[in-house]
């Protein structure tokens, strides 16, 4: 998702999505309709776990960012373990 879209009086689309996702995750997604899945892959001594969350209640974002065709937002939390090293990343 590009963080370059900016409305004069509002944050970027990426900023809005990240803030919303962090708030919902902190509340265990109690206030959202979401679909979740988890995958674990292991290869070459590395283990990667991906948690995918699809947010379906995004009418506020459609209005705020003037994006009427937007249907969902997807968040992927990745965790890569290689020996003692652990890398974490969140993508939207």
C-alpha positions as CSV (number, residue, x, y, z in Angstrom):
1,X,0.0,0.0,0.0
2,X,1.4,3.4,-0.9
3,X,1.7,5.9,1.9
4,X,1.9,8.8,-0.6
5,X,-1.9,9.4,-0.9
6,X,-2.7,12.4,1.3
7,X,-5.8,14.4,1.7
8,X,-5.3,18.0,2.9
9,X,-7.0,17.5,6.3
10,X,-6.4,13.9,6.9
11,X,-3.5,11.5,7.5
12,X,-2.3,9.2,4.8
13,X,-4.2,6.0,4.0
14,X,-1.3,3.9,5.4
15,X,-1.2,6.0,8.6
16,X,-5.0,5.6,9.1
17,X,-4.9,1.8,8.4
18,X,-1.9,1.2,10.7
19,X,-3.5,3.2,13.6
20,X,-6.8,1.3,13.2
21,X,-5.1,-2.1,13.0
22,X,-3.0,-1.4,16.1
23,X,-6.0,-0.3,18.1
24,X,-8.1,-3.3,17.0
25,X,-5.3,-5.8,17.6
26,X,-4.8,-4.3,21.1
27,X,-8.5,-4.9,21.8
28,X,-8.3,-8.5,20.4
29,X,-10.5,-7.4,17.4
30,X,-13.6,-7.2,19.7
31,X,-14.9,-4.2,17.8
32,X,-14.3,-5.5,14.3
33,X,-15.4,-8.2,11.9
34,X,-12.3,-10.0,10.9
35,X,-11.1,-13.2,9.2
36,X,-7.9,-14.7,10.5
37,X,-5.5,-17.4,9.4
38,X,-2.1,-18.6,10.5
39,X,0.6,-20.5,8.5
40,X,3.9,-21.9,9.6
41,X,6.7,-22.7,7.1
42,X,10.1,-24.2,7.8
43,X,13.0,-24.3,5.4
44,X,16.8,-24.2,5.5
45,X,16.8,-23.9,9.3
46,X,14.4,-21.1,9.3
47,X,10.8,-21.0,10.7
48,X,8.4,-18.4,9.4
49,X,5.0,-17.8,11.0
50,X,2.4,-15.6,9.2
51,X,-0.8,-14.4,10.8
52,X,-3.2,-12.8,8.2
53,X,-6.0,-10.7,9.4
54,X,-8.7,-9.3,7.0
55,X,-10.7,-6.3,8.3
56,X,-14.2,-6.2,6.8
57,X,-15.7,-3.2,8.7
58,X,-14.0,-0.4,6.9
59,X,-16.9,2.0,6.0
60,X,-15.2,4.7,8.0
61,X,-12.1,4.4,5.9
62,X,-14.1,4.5,2.6
63,X,-15.5,7.8,3.8
64,X,-12.4,9.3,5.4
65,X,-10.1,8.5,2.4
66,X,-12.8,9.0,-0.2
67,X,-12.3,5.4,-1.5
68,X,-15.8,4.1,-2.1
69,X,-14.8,0.9,-3.8
70,X,-12.5,-0.3,-1.0
71,X,-13.9,-3.6,0.4
72,X,-11.3,-4.8,3.0
73,X,-7.9,-4.2,4.5
74,X,-5.4,-7.0,5.0
75,X,-2.7,-7.1,7.7
76,X,0.1,-9.7,7.6
77,X,2.2,-10.2,10.7
78,X,5.4,-12.2,9.9
79,X,7.8,-13.7,12.3
80,X,11.0,-15.3,11.0
81,X,13.2,-17.4,13.3
82,X,16.7,-18.4,12.3
83,X,18.7,-19.8,15.2
84,X,18.6,-17.2,18.0
85,X,17.6,-14.4,15.6
86,X,13.9,-13.4,15.4
87,X,12.7,-10.8,12.9
88,X,9.1,-9.4,13.0
89,X,7.3,-7.4,10.3
90,X,3.8,-6.1,9.7
91,X,2.6,-5.4,6.2
92,X,-0.8,-4.1,4.9
